Amino acid sequence: MYRALRFSVRAALKLYFGRIDADVRAVPGSGPLLLACNHPNSFLDALLVATHVPCRICFLARGDAFRNPLMARVLRMLYMIPVYRMSEGRAQLRQTTKSFHRAHKELLGGRSVLVFAEGLSVNEPGLRPLGKGTARIAALAWENGEDVAVVPVWLEYGKFHQPFAKVALRAGAVIRSGALPERPLAMFLRGFNTILRGRLVEAARFVPRDQAPAHGNALRRSLLAMPALAGLLLHAPWYFAVRLLAASFTHGTIFFDSVLFSLLFLSYPFWLLLLNVAGLLLGLHGWACLVWMAAPALLWLLNRWMRKP
């Protein structure tokens, strides 16, 4: 289930974003990894990291998503671990300590764990104050002599709430246990976060900024104009209907992009089926099947036509 979802979600992300500029060469090829990422765009961040970092990942996710027993079972099947906040009550907050130990157990089993180092997600650029969760999990592992590598991961979106936006993902310099001497826990947590913040800021410096248009870009756009227009006509009713639905679900929250992507991902097969049925009802017959099969390719060409250099 994880592998099938990873493949299909990665393909969908390539259509959803205008450009995904991912550089994960700094990620070690073996051993347990603790991925410490900034958190600008809700669970869309987790999807981007999980589909571009070449290892099976467990996620630390918002505890309130586990309230429904059926949903909790599905989330655990996808290797998600609940983390609770002070606003959810002290009884729930105590469960977070268990979650840190569960994450530690996953690391012992050779899996990698993704933690959003800022804790909360805000649709803003830049790096906010870091929570202590990443440092606590690292401390649990390093106190037991385990060779867990902490990998800073920087995510940066060109724009929020816009179709075909750019996103960059950069893995920074790895943090090993030797980077921090043994000391009281409070001092360790502060020292760890100081180093992690520096590595995240350093990774952000390697995100490419706006570039001059590439040679031949105008010719490419001219050649793609007609198929891109066909892709727009085929998909615009579906996209804008789903966009309005996502906006109604997420008004006043930071979940718009994540919910929009999820709804598009889940509803696209039904849209293709609807296109096919509509074509058959209009008497197009064989042409209806051709449009149904060509629609994803035309959407990809529209994506290419909309891409900024």
C-alpha positions in Angstrom: 0.0 0.0 0.0 2.8 2.4 0.9 4.7 1.7 -2.3 1.7 2.0 -4.5 0.7 5.3 -2.9 4.2 6.7 -3.0 4.4 6.1 -6.8 1.0 7.5 -7.6 1.3 10.5 -5.3 4.7 11.4 -6.7 3.2 11.4 -10.2 0.3 13.5 -9.1 2.6 16.0 -7.4 4.5 16.4 -10.7 1.3 17.5 -12.3 0.1 19.6 -9.4 3.3 21.7 -9.2 4.9 23.6 -12.0 8.3 22.6 -10.9 9.7 20.4 -8.1 13.4 21.1 -7.6 14.6 18.4 -5.3 18.2 17.8 -4.2 18.5 15.0 -1.7 22.1 14.0 -2.4 23.1 14.8 1.2 20.8 12.0 2.5 22.8 9.0 3.6 22.2 5.8 1.6 21.9 3.5 4.6 21.1 3.5 8.4 18.2 5.0 10.3 17.5 8.7 9.6 15.7 11.4 11.5 14.5 13.9 9.0 14.0 17.3 10.5 11.9 19.5 8.2 10.4 23.0 8.3 6.6 23.1 8.0 5.2 25.8 5.6 2.2 23.9 4.1 0.5 21.4 6.3 0.5 17.7 5.2 1.5 18.5 1.7 5.0 18.9 3.2 5.0 15.3 4.3 3.9 14.1 0.8 6.8 16.0 -0.9 9.4 14.6 1.5 8.1 11.1 1.5 8.0 10.9 -2.3 11.4 12.4 -2.9 13.6 11.1 -0.1 14.6 7.5 -1.1 13.6 5.6 2.1 10.5 4.4 3.8 9.4 7.1 6.2 7.3 7.2 9.4 5.6 10.5 10.0 4.8 12.3 13.2 1.3 13.7 12.6 -1.3 15.9 14.4 -2.9 13.9 17.1 -6.4 15.1 16.4 -6.4 13.3 13.0 -6.5 10.0 15.0 -9.8 10.7 16.8 -11.8 8.6 14.4 -10.9 4.9 15.0 -11.2 4.0 11.3 -9.1 6.9 10.2 -6.6 6.1 13.0 -6.2 2.6 11.6 -5.6 3.9 8.1 -3.0 6.5 9.3 -1.1 3.8 11.3 -1.0 1.6 8.2 0.7 4.5 6.5 3.3 4.6 9.3 1.9 7.8 11.0 2.5 8.4 14.7 0.2 10.9 16.6 1.7 13.9 18.4 -0.5 16.0 20.7 -0.2 19.6 21.7 -0.8 21.5 24.9 -4.1 22.9 23.5 -5.5 19.3 23.3 -5.1 18.9 27.1 -2.5 17.5 29.5 -3.9 14.0 29.3 -3.3 13.9 25.6 0.0 15.7 25.8 1.3 12.9 28.0 0.8 10.6 25.0 3.4 12.6 23.1 6.1 11.1 25.3 4.9 7.7 24.1 5.0 8.9 20.5 8.6 9.9 20.9 9.4 6.4 22.2 7.5 4.9 19.3 9.6 7.0 16.9 12.7 5.8 18.6 11.5 2.2 18.2 11.0 2.8 14.5 14.5 4.1 14.2 15.8 1.0 16.0 14.0 -1.0 13.4 15.9 0.7 10.6 13.1 3.0 9.4 13.4 6.7 9.0 11.3 9.2 10.9 10.0 12.6 9.6 9.6 15.3 12.2 8.5 18.9 11.5 10.9 20.8 13.6 8.8 23.9 14.0 5.8 22.0 15.3 3.1 24.1 13.8 2.5 24.9 10.2 2.1 28.4 8.8 1.7 29.4 5.2 4.7 31.8 5.4 8.3 31.7 4.1 11.2 31.7 6.5 12.0 29.6 9.5 10.0 29.9 12.8 11.2 28.9 16.3 12.0 25.2 16.6 10.2 22.9 19.0 12.0 20.3 21.1 10.5 17.2 19.6 13.3 16.5 17.1 15.9 17.1 19.8 14.2 14.7 22.2 14.0 11.9 19.7 17.7 12.4 18.8 18.6 12.4 22.5 16.8 9.1 23.0 18.7 7.5 20.2 22.1 8.9 20.9 21.9 8.1 24.6 21.5 4.5 23.7 24.6 4.7 21.4 22.6 4.3 18.2 24.1 5.8 15.0 21.1 7.8 13.9 21.8 10.6 11.4 19.7 13.8 11.7 19.0 15.2 8.2 17.8 18.8 8.0 15.3 19.2 5.1 14.3 22.6 3.8 11.0 23.1 1.9 10.3 26.3 0.1 7.2 27.1 -2.0 7.2 29.8 -4.7 3.6 30.7 -3.9 0.8 29.3 -1.8 -2.8 28.6 -3.1 -1.7 28.9 -6.8 -1.9 26.3 -9.6 1.5 25.1 -11.0 3.6 26.8 -8.3 7.2 26.0 -7.8 8.5 24.1 -4.8 12.1 23.4 -3.8 13.3 20.6 -1.4 16.9 20.6 -0.1 18.6 18.2 2.2 21.2 19.9 4.3 24.4 18.7 6.1 23.8 15.7 8.3 24.1 16.1 12.1 25.7 13.2 14.0 25.9 12.5 17.7 29.5 13.7 17.9 28.4 17.2 17.0 27.0 17.7 20.6 28.9 16.8 23.7 27.2 15.1 26.6 25.5 17.7 28.9 22.3 18.2 30.9 19.2 17.6 28.8 18.0 21.2 28.8 21.4 22.4 27.5 21.4 19.6 24.9 18.0 20.5 23.6 19.1 24.2 23.1 22.4 23.2 21.6 20.8 20.8 19.2 18.2 23.3 18.0 21.0 25.9 17.5 22.8 23.5 15.2 19.7 22.3 13.4 18.5 25.9 12.8 21.9 26.7 11.3 21.8 23.7 9.0 18.3 24.5 7.8 19.2 28.1 7.0 22.3 26.9 5.2 20.2 24.4 3.1 17.8 27.3 2.2 20.7 29.3 0.7 21.1 26.6 -2.0 17.5 27.0 -3.3 17.7 28.5 -6.8 16.0 31.8 -7.2 14.4 33.3 -10.3 16.5 32.7 -13.4 16.6 34.4 -16.8 14.4 32.7 -19.4 16.1 29.7 -21.1 17.1 30.0 -24.7 14.3 28.6 -26.9 11.6 29.0 -24.2 9.4 31.1 -26.5 9.6 28.5 -29.3 8.7 25.7 -26.8 5.7 27.6 -25.5 4.5 28.2 -29.1 4.6 24.5 -29.9 2.8 23.6 -26.7 0.1 26.3 -26.9 -2.6 24.3 -28.7 -2.3 21.0 -26.7 -2.1 23.1 -23.6 -5.3 24.9 -24.5 -7.0 21.5 -25.1 -5.7 20.4 -21.6 -7.1 23.6 -20.1 -10.6 23.1 -21.7 -10.7 19.5 -20.6 -9.7 20.1 -17.0 -10.9 23.6 -16.1 -14.5 22.7 -15.0 -13.2 19.9 -12.8 -10.3 21.9 -11.3 -12.3 25.0 -10.4 -15.2 23.0 -9.0 -12.8 21.1 -6.7 -11.0 24.3 -5.8 -14.3 25.9 -4.6 -15.0 22.7 -2.6 -11.5 22.8 -1.0 -12.0 26.5 -0.2 -15.3 25.8 1.6 -13.7 23.0 3.6 -10.6 25.0 4.7 -11.8 28.6 5.1 -9.7 30.3 7.7 -7.1 27.5 8.0 -3.7 26.6 6.5 -4.9 23.4 4.9 -6.1 24.7 1.5 -3.3 23.4 -0.6 -3.2 20.1 1.1 -6.9 19.5 0.9 -7.0 20.8 -2.7 -4.3 18.4 -3.8 -6.0 15.5 -1.9 -9.4 16.1 -3.5 -7.8 16.5 -7.0 -5.8 13.3 -6.5 -8.9 11.3 -5.4 -11.4 12.7 -7.9 -9.3 12.6 -11.1 -10.2 9.0 -12.1 -13.9 9.9 -11.7 -13.3 13.0 -13.9 -11.7 10.9 -16.6 -14.7 8.5 -16.4 -17.1 11.4 -16.7 -15.3 12.7 -19.8 -15.6 9.2 -21.4 -19.3 8.9 -20.6 -20.0 12.4 -21.9 -18.2 11.6 -25.1 -20.2 8.4 -25.6 -23.4 10.2 -24.9 -22.5 12.8 -27.6 -21.9 10.0 -30.1 -18.1 10.3 -30.2 -17.6 6.6 -29.5 -13.9 5.9 -30.4 -13.0 9.6 -30.0 -14.4 9.5 -26.5 -11.9 6.8 -25.5 -9.1 8.7 -27.2 -9.9 11.9 -25.2 -10.1 9.9 -22.0 -6.6 8.4 -22.6 -5.1 11.7 -23.9 -6.4 13.8 -21.0 -3.5 13.1 -18.6 -1.0 13.8 -21.3 -2.7 17.1 -22.2 -2.7 18.1 -18.5 1.0 17.4 -18.4 1.5 19.6 -21.5 -0.5 22.3 -19.9 1.8 22.0 -16.9 4.8 22.3 -19.1 3.4 25.4 -20.9 2.6 27.1 -17.6 6.1 26.4 -16.2 8.3 29.4 -15.4 12.0 29.0 -16.1 
